[in-house]
């Protein structure tokens, strides 16, 4: 896992939406979404529950957030 991608994950977890996190990180939303999907694939777990308006962390996502800080 790249530290840059960990930072992306932590920013999304904090902002609770990919679009807000993308703005904070100065990335496009599709680029950030792909990075997060690749991270989930690399780790073999689902980190987020994606809703209509907001993202919530799964148990694995909460664990990564705690350890990533």
N, C-alpha and C positions, 0 to 999 in steps of 0.2 A: 504494500500500500504506500502510495506517495503522500508525503506530508501536505502537499498542495490539495490533494483530494480530501484528506482528512479535514483540512480547513474549510473546504467547500461544504462537507457534511455538517460540521459544527455550525456554520453560518446558516444553513437551511434549517437545522434544528432550532436555532435561536429565532430566526425570522418567521418560521412556521409556514412559509410559502416559497415556492421555487422562484417566482417572479420577483419578489422583494429581495431574496438572497442574491439573485442574478444581478440586480441593480446595485446592491452593496458591493458585490465582487467585481463589477464592471465586466460581466460576461453576458452572452446571450442566453435566454432561457433554454433553448434546445441543447446548447453546449453543456450547460449545467445538468440538465436532465440526463443526458448521455453519460456524463461522468459519474453521476450517482447510480445509474443503472449498472454501469461497469463495476462500480465498487460493490454493489450487491451481488453481482455475478462472481466477482473475485472472492468474496467472503462466503458465498453460498447461503446467504440469509436475506430475508426481507427486512430492511431497516425502517421503512416508512409505511404507514397506511395512508394512501392518497385519497383525500376526500374531494368534494366539489370545490371548496374554497380554501381548505387548510390541510396541512400535512401533520400527522401525529406520528410519534415514534413508536415502534414496536418494542417488545421487551429487549430484543437484540440491539435495536437502535438506542435505547436508553443505556444499555451496557456500554456500547461504543462511545456514546456521548460522555459518560462518566469517565471512562478510561482515556478518552481522547483529550480531555482537558488536562 
